[in-house]
Amino acid sequence: MFYLFALVFGFSFGGLSTSVTALIGDIFGQRSIGIIMGTLEVGWFLGASVGAFIGGLVYDINNNYSLAFSINVAATIIVTLLLALTKREMKLDR
């Protein structure tokens, strides 16, 4: 089970930072990548710490992680749909 998890996690999450960086560069221009990625990473790390706390709280209340994983799946689907609706304009920095 661990190897299956590692394989799926590596292929799905492993390419996230490069994809996000490329998308930000395409939408906002290359000069904005640093500040936007810095802001995003602060948000990601805060979300990871708060998410771990909320996941533990949900486990303490329900005695299982099913609801916490369901909330995570729903949030991921919403973010994916919002990202798919993002207009993409190529900007060239000169």
Residue, then its C-alpha position, 0 to 999 in steps of 0.5 A: m500500500f505504501y508503494l502505491f501511495a508513493l507512486v500516486f503521490g509522486f506523480s500527482f503532487g510532484g509536478l505541482s510546483t512546476s505547473v503552478t509556476a509555469l501557469i503564474g508566469d503565463i498569466f501574470g508575467q515572469r516578473s511577478i513569479g517570485i512575489i506570487m509564489g512566495t504569497l502562495e507558499v505562505g498560504w499553502f503552509l498555513g493551510a497545511s498546518v490548519g488543515a492538520f489541526i482540523g483533520g485531528l479535530v474531525y477525527d476526535i469528534n467522529n473517531n474516523y477520518s472519513l469526513a476529513f478526507s471527504i472535505n479534502v476531496a470536495a475542496t480539491i474538486i472546487v479548486t480544480l474547477l476554478l483553475a479550469l475556468t481561469k483565463r490564460e493570456m500569454k504575456l511576454d516580458r520585454 
